[in-house]
Amino acid sequence: MSRKDSADPVENPQTGTALVSDLNLLRTFLAVYRSGSFTAAAGLLGLSQPTVTTQIRSLERQIGRELFERLPRGVAPASFAHDLAAQVAAPLDALAAATGGGAASERPGPVHLAGPAELLCTRVLPALAPLVSDGARLRVTAGLTDPLLDELRAGRHDLVIATVRPRGRALTAVPLMDEEFVLVAAPSWADRLGGRVTAEGPAVLHPVPLVTYAEDLPIARRYWRHVFGTRLSCPAAVTVPDLRGVLAAVAAGAGFTVLPRYLCQDELASGALVPLHEPDDPPINTAYLVQRPDRPDNPDVIRVRDTLLEAGRTW
């Protein structure tokens, strides 16, 4: 083993037992962990896919643990892989920077950003437009928080906007913005109800169709618990897996819904939507900007992160 590829042994983060001192194996492990597949890691490292597979198997034999679950497409890190990545990522990134890994003259790669579709489209992409005009490249994925966080752990995204704070030590989460939820309908329904929701309670809404983005009614159920102190019992009349579609349907008179205020503030201001009830203590949800704790090797990841955190103060 050459001197440059030897180092103090990496220890088991749980037991303190020495694991491995071969940096090539650790570099390969980190590439697979971040990219989410042996094939992608091979491309990043300039190796063949069989070589990557052999090195990961060698590392797994040395530490006596399986690091990745083999999936039909790519791999998913086992729980121990998160601990190992947290231990080796910063030293390997620092070594790569010190030895010229990633020349400053090279064009930074795209920033892989993910989050809820409506928030990405209405707030995030407009905030990042100046960075794009300045040369930054984005690859944007819309989806639900839990799958996106799993993909972030596997290295498929650089940043994820999550609607819940992630658990565990593998991810770093910073509050981005607070969403206030509002109960709304088109003026035709509001006129028909005549303020009775506030006076008589939510039962008066039972004849009105409920429009939501999922069958389990997560936003509406939370509003009912927080504001009315009761369980929401009416089923959805319409489900649309995008809150912008929910907004469009309700503004057209399909029924009532609960939406983040930021998403419908223009419609509320114009009168296209009317709040059916305005409690003193509306439900609030915090969105988080999440990234892996390793140092990003792409400077545009830091630019995107800082731009979003600054913009989030005004959202």
N, C-alpha and C positions, 0 to 999 in steps of 0.2 A: 504494500500500500504506500503510495507516495505521501510525502509530508503534507502536501496541501489538502489531501483527502483524509486526513486523520484529525481527530479532535478528542477532547475529553468525552468519555462515554455519556450518552444521553441516559438519564435515569427514568425509571418508572415513576410517574407523578404520584402514584398512590402508595408505593412501597419504598421508593428510594433505591431500588435495585438497578444496577447498571444494565442498560439494554443493548446499545449498539454505538459504535464510534465511526462507522462508515458513512461519510457524508453523501456519497453517491446514492446509497439506499434511501437516506433521509430526504435528499432532493427529489428523488423519484416519488417517494411517498407523498411529499407535500404537493407535487404537481398533480398527482392523481386526486388527492383530497380536494384541491382547489378547482380542478377542471371537471371532476365528476365522472371520468372515464379513463381507462387505460389508453385508448386510442388518442384521445385529446392530449393526454399527458405526453405520449410519445411524440406528437407533433411539436409540443412546446419544448421538449428536451432534445429533439433531434435524434431520437432513438427509434428502434423498431418496436412495434407493439409486443412481440414475444419477449424482447429484452425487458420492457417495463414489467410484464407479467412475472418474469423470472425474478427480477429484483424485489418485487413486492412479496412474492412467495418466500424469498430468502429472508426478508425482514420479518415476515410473520413467523418463520421458524425460529429466528433468533430471539424474538420477544415472547414466543409461545402464545400468541393471540392472533385471531383473525381481525384484520383491520378494515376490510371492506366486504359488504354483501354484494355478490354478483347479481345484477339485475338483467332483464332482457335488453335494456338499453342503458349502458353505463354501470356505475356502481354507487352504492350508498355507504357512507362511513359508519363503522360500528362505533359504539359509545367510547371505547378506548381510543379510537382514532382522533376524536375531538381533543382528548387530553394530550395526546402525543403532538398533535398539530399546534396546540397552544404552547407547548414547551419548545418546539424546534423552529417555529415560523420566524420569530423575530431574529434569532441568531443567524439563520440561513439567509434571510433578507438582508441583514446587515453585512454579511460576508459577500453576498452578490453585489451590493452597492460598492463595497470597498475594493472589489476586484474588477469592477467595470462591467458587471452584469447588467445590461440595459443601458446602452450609450445614450447620452443626453441629446445627441443629434437625431436619434431615431424618433419617428412620429409616434406619439403615444397611441396605444390601442384603444378601441371603443370602451366606453364605460357601460357596464351592464347594470341597468336599473330596473327595479320591478316594484309593483304596488297595485292598489285598487285602480281600476280603469278610469273611473270618474275623477278621482283626485289627480291622477297622472295627466289627464287631458285638460282639466279646467285650471289647475294650479301649477303643477310641476313643470310641464313642458313650456308654458309661457315664461316661467321664471328662469329656465335654462336656455332660452333662445339666445341671449347674448353670448353665452359660452360656445354655442354651436357656431354662431357667426364668427367667433374668434378661433375656430379650428377644432373644438372638441367634437368627438363623435359619440353618439349614444346608441345603445341597443336596448329598447324598452319592452318589457314584458308585463302584461296585466294578468292579475289572478288573485286568488284568495290567500290570506296571510299564512296559514300553516304550511301549505305546499311550497310557497315562495321561500319561507324560512328554511325548510328542508333543503331546497335547492341552493340557498345561500351557504349553508353549512357544507354542501358538496362542492362549492366553488363555482357554481354556474352564474351567480350574480355578484356584483361588487357591493351594491347597496339595495336595500329593500325598505319600502315604507310599509310598516306593519300597523294594524289596527289594535294589536295587543302587545304588551311588553313580552319579548321572548324570555324563556326560562333557560337556565344553565349558564356556564361560563364561556361557551364557544362564541358567543355573539355579544357585540357591544351596542346598546340601544340608547339613543338620546331623544328626549321629547321634541317633536317637530311642530305640532299644532294641536289645538283642542277643537273638536267638533261639537257644536250644540245642535241638538235634535229638536225639530219642530213638527207639530201635527198640522197637516195642511189638506186643503181641497180646493177645487175650482169655485169661483163665486156662486155658481148655480147651486151647488150643494151647501155652501156656507149660508146662503140666503134661506134655503129650505130648513136648515137646522136652527138658524136664528139665535145663536149663542147658547143653545141648550146644553152643549157639552160642558161648559163651565158651570152652569146652574144645576144640571141634573146628573152629570157624570157620564162615563163612557158608554153606558147601555144605549144611549140614544143613537149611537153609531152603528148598531147591529144591522139595520136595514140598508146601510150604505156599503157598496162594494169596497173591499180592501185591496189595494195594489201594493205589492212588495217584491223584493228581488229574490226571495227564497221561500220554499214551502214552510220552513220552520220559523219564519217571521222574526228573525233575531233583533232587528232594530225596533220594530213595533212592540215586541214582547218586553224589551228593556224599558221602553217608554211607559208602558202600562204599569210595570212594577214600580218604577221610580216615581211617576207622577200620580197615578191613581191608586197605588198600593194594592192592586188586584191582578189577576191573571187574565191575559187576553184569550178570549174563547172563540172568536169568529175566525173562520178559515179565509185564506186568500182567494179573491175572485180572479186576480191576474198576478202572475209572477213573471218578472223580467230580470235576467241576471246582469243587469247594469242599472245603476240608480238613475242614469240619465234617461233611460227608457221608462222607468217608473215616473220620473218627473214629467216626461212628455205625456204619458197616459193620463196622469192625474190632472195636469193643466188642461187637457182636452175634455175633462169631465167624466173620466172613467170611475172615479170614486175618491177615497181618501188614502193618505199614507203618512209615514213619518220619514223625514229627510234631514240630512245635515243642512244647517242654515246656509253655509257657504255655497252649497250647490244650487239652492233655490232663491238666493237673495234678490236676484234681478226680477224673478217672477213675483216675489212678494212686494218688491218696490213698485212694479207696474200694475199690480192688482190681478195678474193672471192666476195667482194663487192667494189664498186667504188663510191665515192661521185660525184653526178652530178652537184653540185653547192656548193661553200663554201663562204658564205657571211661573211663580216667583223663582223656583229652583228647577230649571229644565235639566234633563240628563245631558251629561257631557262625556265625550269619549276622547282620549288622547291618542294621537297617532305618533309613531316612533320612527326615526330614521335609524336603520340597523345595518351594521357591517361586521365582518369578522375582525377579531382583535389584532390580526397580523398587520404589519405595515404595508400599505398598498404600494406596489411597484409602478403604478401608473399615476403620474401627478394629476391627471384629469379627474381621477376618483376623488382626490382631496378637494379640487376646485368645485366639483359638483356637490360634494357634501357640504362644504362651507357656504356655497350659494343657496342651497336649500334651507340650511339652518337660518341664514339671514332672512330669506324670504318668509320663512315660517313665522317669524315674529309679527308679521303684518297680516297673516291669514286668519 
